[in-house]
Amino acid sequence: MGHDAPCLPNPLGDIMEDIRRMWSTSEPLFVELVPEQRGCFIVNGVRGFMMKSDMELLDLFTRMLPNGATVVEVGSFEGLSTLVMARSAHINGINVKIHAVDPFLGNIEHQKDDAVIRGELYDNFKANVAASGLASMIIPRRMPSVAAAATFKDASVDMIYVDGDHTLQGCFADLTAWVRVLKPGGVFLGHDFLHRDGVALAVDKFMSETGDRWCVTMLNSHPMGGNMYVIHPKGEFLKKIYGV
């Protein structure tokens, strides 16, 4: 007669849980490079495509939000950028709601990723958020970006961070869908403005089709950053950062 194998503890799993709980503290972030994936890092146990200066910029803009702010993130992957913003709000005493918009199917460039192949992105995202201690700030919206934008009222969002579809058509659709919901004076950030890549072309098209109202400012670049950018009305960005 056979016997069930004993249920042994998983020390690695316990360690990872402890690391992910550090998101709700002000302890320095624990960052590891994933050598086999270009531009991929594991930060406090959460995998994503953000560099140090990207996280610093998200932290900076989150700290500038008013209490009770609404934030939309377009493209969440396994929750790294989501948790960077939630952590910043938490340790600075700012009450925010972060809507994490993503169908969790992976972008074109991620289709060979093991988690994407196994259909585990959303489960990984939920596990990371739950372990972080910051779940009360985060609202997963598992749906396409443009469909999610249609559920928001005009001028209802304080900060939008676009890092979803990186194709020309997809990114342009995101920008045009979400700009409608941005509050006057709100922050409209994006990631991966690569030289003449789909995102750069999408931003160029957005600028050309919205007339003279908007400007784009690059915030960082490779090799130290992930080519983050901010779209803003002419003259407003310097006022927000420098008070001039």
C-alpha positions in Angstrom: 0.0 0.0 0.0 1.5 3.3 -1.0 1.9 6.4 1.1 1.5 10.0 0.2 4.8 11.9 0.0 5.4 14.2 2.9 4.6 17.9 2.3 8.0 19.5 2.7 8.5 23.2 3.2 9.7 25.3 0.3 12.3 27.6 1.7 12.8 29.4 -1.7 9.1 30.1 -1.8 9.1 31.5 1.7 12.1 33.7 0.9 10.3 35.1 -2.2 7.2 35.9 -0.1 9.4 37.8 2.4 11.1 39.7 -0.4 7.8 40.7 -2.0 6.4 41.9 1.3 9.2 44.5 1.3 7.2 46.5 -1.3 5.2 47.9 1.5 8.3 49.2 3.4 10.7 52.0 2.8 13.6 49.5 2.6 15.8 49.9 -0.5 14.6 47.9 -3.5 16.4 44.6 -4.1 17.2 44.5 -7.8 18.5 41.5 -9.9 19.3 41.4 -13.6 17.8 38.6 -15.7 20.7 37.8 -18.0 18.8 35.8 -20.5 16.1 38.5 -21.1 17.3 41.8 -22.5 16.3 44.7 -20.3 14.5 42.5 -17.7 15.0 42.8 -14.0 13.6 41.2 -10.9 12.8 43.9 -8.2 11.7 42.7 -4.8 10.8 39.4 -6.4 8.8 40.9 -9.2 9.9 40.6 -12.8 9.6 43.4 -15.3 11.2 45.6 -18.0 12.2 48.7 -16.0 15.6 50.2 -15.3 16.6 52.1 -12.2 16.0 55.6 -13.6 12.6 54.5 -14.9 11.6 53.5 -11.4 13.0 56.7 -10.0 10.9 58.7 -12.4 7.7 56.8 -11.6 8.5 57.4 -7.9 9.0 61.1 -8.5 5.8 61.7 -10.4 3.8 59.5 -8.0 5.0 61.6 -5.0 3.7 64.7 -6.7 0.1 63.3 -6.9 -2.7 64.8 -4.8 -4.3 62.7 -2.1 -7.1 60.6 -3.6 -5.6 60.6 -7.0 -6.6 58.2 -9.8 -3.8 56.6 -11.8 -4.1 54.5 -14.9 -1.3 52.1 -16.0 -1.6 50.8 -19.6 0.5 47.6 -19.7 1.2 45.9 -16.4 3.0 42.6 -17.2 3.7 41.0 -13.8 3.2 44.2 -11.8 6.6 45.8 -11.4 5.7 49.3 -12.5 2.3 49.0 -10.7 4.1 48.3 -7.5 6.7 51.0 -7.9 3.9 53.5 -8.0 1.9 51.9 -5.2 5.0 51.8 -3.0 5.8 55.4 -3.6 2.3 56.5 -2.7 2.2 54.2 0.3 5.5 55.4 1.9 4.6 59.1 1.2 1.1 58.8 2.7 -0.8 59.4 -0.5 -4.1 57.6 -1.0 -4.3 56.5 -4.7 -6.1 54.0 -6.8 -4.1 52.5 -9.6 -6.0 50.9 -12.4 -3.8 48.3 -14.0 -5.0 47.9 -17.5 -3.8 44.9 -19.4 -5.3 41.8 -21.2 -2.3 39.9 -19.8 -1.6 38.1 -23.0 1.9 39.6 -23.5 3.1 42.0 -26.3 4.4 40.7 -29.6 7.9 40.9 -28.3 7.0 38.7 -25.3 5.3 35.8 -27.1 8.3 33.5 -26.4 8.3 34.3 -22.7 7.5 31.2 -20.6 4.9 32.9 -18.5 3.1 34.1 -21.6 3.3 30.7 -23.3 1.8 29.1 -20.2 -0.9 31.8 -19.8 0.4 32.7 -16.4 0.9 36.5 -16.6 -2.3 37.4 -14.8 -1.8 34.8 -12.1 1.7 36.1 -11.5 0.5 39.7 -11.4 -2.2 38.8 -8.8 0.3 36.8 -6.7 2.8 39.7 -6.7 0.2 42.3 -5.8 -1.3 40.1 -3.0 2.1 39.4 -1.5 3.2 43.1 -1.6 0.7 44.3 1.0 -0.4 47.1 -1.4 -3.4 45.4 -3.0 -5.9 47.9 -1.6 -4.4 50.5 -3.9 -4.5 48.4 -7.1 -7.5 47.6 -9.3 -6.7 45.1 -12.1 -8.6 45.8 -15.3 -8.1 42.7 -17.4 -9.2 44.0 -20.8 -7.9 45.8 -23.9 -6.6 49.3 -23.4 -9.0 51.2 -25.7 -12.0 49.3 -24.2 -10.9 50.2 -20.7 -10.5 53.9 -21.6 -14.1 54.0 -22.8 -15.2 53.2 -19.2 -13.7 56.4 -17.7 -15.2 59.8 -17.7 -13.6 62.8 -19.4 -10.9 64.5 -17.3 -11.1 62.0 -14.5 -7.5 60.7 -14.2 -4.5 62.4 -12.5 -1.7 60.3 -14.0 -1.5 57.9 -17.0 1.4 55.7 -17.7 1.5 54.0 -21.1 3.6 51.0 -21.6 1.4 48.6 -23.5 1.3 47.8 -27.2 4.6 49.0 -28.8 3.4 48.9 -32.4 2.7 52.2 -34.2 -1.0 51.4 -34.5 -1.4 50.0 -31.0 0.5 52.8 -29.2 -1.3 55.5 -31.2 -4.6 54.0 -30.3 -3.6 54.0 -26.6 -2.5 57.6 -26.7 -5.6 58.9 -28.4 -8.0 56.8 -26.3 -6.5 57.9 -22.9 -5.7 61.6 -23.5 -9.4 62.3 -23.2 -9.6 61.1 -19.6 -6.5 63.1 -18.4 -7.3 65.9 -15.9 -6.1 69.4 -16.7 -2.6 69.6 -15.3 -2.4 65.8 -15.1 0.7 63.7 -15.9 0.8 61.7 -19.2 3.9 59.4 -19.2 5.1 56.7 -21.6 7.9 54.2 -21.9 10.1 52.8 -24.7 10.4 55.8 -26.9 13.0 54.1 -29.0 14.6 55.7 -32.0 12.1 55.5 -34.9 10.5 52.5 -33.2 6.8 52.0 -33.2 6.3 54.0 -30.1 8.3 57.0 -31.4 6.3 56.9 -34.6 3.0 56.7 -32.6 4.0 59.7 -30.5 5.0 61.6 -33.7 1.6 60.8 -35.2 -0.2 61.8 -32.1 1.6 65.2 -32.1 0.9 65.8 -35.7 -2.8 65.0 -35.4 -3.5 67.0 -32.2 -2.2 70.3 -33.5 -0.2 72.7 -31.4 -1.6 71.7 -28.0 0.9 69.1 -26.9 4.7 68.7 -26.6 6.8 65.7 -25.8 9.8 65.7 -23.5 12.3 62.8 -23.2 13.0 62.0 -19.5 15.8 59.4 -19.9 17.5 57.2 -22.5 19.6 54.1 -22.9 21.8 52.8 -21.5 20.7 54.3 -18.2 17.0 54.3 -18.8 14.1 52.9 -20.8 13.4 56.0 -22.9 10.6 57.4 -20.8 8.8 60.4 -22.1 6.1 62.8 -20.9 3.4 64.4 -23.1 2.2 67.8 -21.9 0.7 71.0 -22.9 3.2 73.6 -24.0 4.8 75.3 -21.1 3.2 73.2 -18.3 5.9 70.6 -17.7 8.5 73.1 -16.5 6.0 74.6 -14.2 5.1 71.3 -12.7 8.8 70.2 -12.1 10.5 73.5 -11.4 7.7 75.9 -10.5 8.7 78.4 -13.2 
